[in-house]
């Protein structure tokens, strides 16, 4: 289960750098759920730009696409077309195929947020 939000203070960069590769990915998954959008954005950037392809990190990226922070969605959008290896692309495709309800819910949330945002900007 992916936590909705965490509210603890973000540790300094020295703490993250002291971790191993897997631990850093876990750290970034956890902090992608932080209450501060800037912390979430930094965490997801690190996950998506990582040379490691851990399929268990995919749900954290997908979850963020259904949230209301424009900057995070834009950051993910700019990173997705990168020249990823086929294994990383396959991880996202496999996750979507195995979790159609979660993907549909995420899409519905994103659509709702963007429609509301568009309506408010018209007013």
C-alpha positions in Angstrom: 0.0 0.0 0.0 1.3 3.4 -0.9 1.0 5.9 1.9 -1.2 9.0 1.2 1.2 11.5 2.9 4.1 11.6 5.3 4.8 14.6 7.5 8.2 14.0 8.9 11.1 16.4 8.1 13.1 15.6 5.0 16.6 14.4 6.0 19.6 16.2 4.5 21.3 15.1 1.3 24.1 13.5 3.3 21.7 11.0 4.8 20.5 9.9 1.3 24.0 9.8 -0.1 25.0 7.4 2.8 22.5 4.8 1.6 23.0 2.0 -0.8 21.3 1.9 -4.2 18.2 0.0 -3.1 17.9 2.0 0.1 18.1 5.3 -1.9 15.2 4.1 -4.1 13.2 3.2 -1.0 14.0 6.6 0.4 12.8 8.3 -2.8 9.6 6.2 -2.9 8.8 7.2 0.7 9.6 10.9 0.1 7.5 10.9 -3.1 4.6 10.8 -0.6 5.8 13.8 1.4 3.3 16.6 2.3 5.5 19.2 0.6 5.2 19.1 -3.2 8.8 20.3 -3.7 10.0 17.3 -1.7 7.8 15.0 -3.8 9.1 16.5 -7.0 12.7 16.0 -6.0 12.1 12.4 -5.0 10.3 11.4 -8.2 12.9 13.1 -10.3 15.6 11.0 -8.6 13.5 7.9 -9.1 12.8 8.5 -12.8 16.4 9.6 -13.6 18.0 6.7 -11.7 20.0 4.2 -13.7 18.3 1.5 -11.7 15.1 -0.1 -12.9 13.2 -1.4 -9.9 9.7 -2.3 -11.0 8.4 -1.7 -7.4 9.1 2.0 -7.8 6.6 2.3 -10.7 3.4 2.7 -8.5 4.9 5.7 -6.8 5.4 7.5 -10.1 1.9 6.5 -11.4 0.3 7.7 -8.1 1.8 11.1 -8.5 0.2 11.5 -12.0 -3.2 11.5 -10.3 -2.4 14.4 -8.0 -3.0 18.1 -8.3 0.5 19.6 -8.4 1.1 20.9 -11.9 4.8 21.0 -11.5 5.1 17.4 -10.5 3.0 16.2 -13.4 5.0 18.4 -15.7 8.3 17.0 -14.3 7.1 13.4 -14.8 5.9 14.3 -18.3 9.3 15.8 -19.3 11.1 12.7 -18.0 8.9 10.0 -19.5 10.1 10.5 -23.1 13.7 10.0 -22.1 15.6 7.3 -23.9 14.7 4.7 -21.3 15.8 1.2 -21.9 13.1 -1.3 -22.9 13.1 -2.9 -19.4 12.0 0.4 -17.8 9.3 0.9 -20.4 8.2 -2.7 -19.9 8.0 -2.1 -16.1 5.4 0.7 -16.6 3.5 -1.3 -19.2 3.4 -4.4 -17.0 2.3 -2.4 -14.0 -0.5 -0.8 -16.1 -1.6 -4.2 -17.4 -1.6 -5.8 -13.9 -3.4 -2.8 -12.2 -6.0 -1.5 -14.6 -8.3 -0.3 -11.8 -5.5 1.7 -10.2 -4.5 3.2 -13.6 -8.2 4.1 -14.3 -8.6 5.7 -10.9 -5.4 7.7 -11.4 -6.6 8.8 -14.8 -10.0 9.8 -13.4 -8.3 11.8 -10.6 -6.0 13.6 -13.1 -8.9 14.4 -15.4 -10.9 15.7 -12.6 -8.1 17.9 -11.3 -7.3 19.3 -14.7 -10.9 20.0 -15.6 -11.4 21.8 -12.3 -8.2 23.8 -12.9 -9.3 24.7 -16.4 -12.7 25.8 -15.2 -11.2 28.0 -12.5 -8.8 29.7 -14.9 -11.7 30.6 -17.2 -13.5 32.4 -14.3 
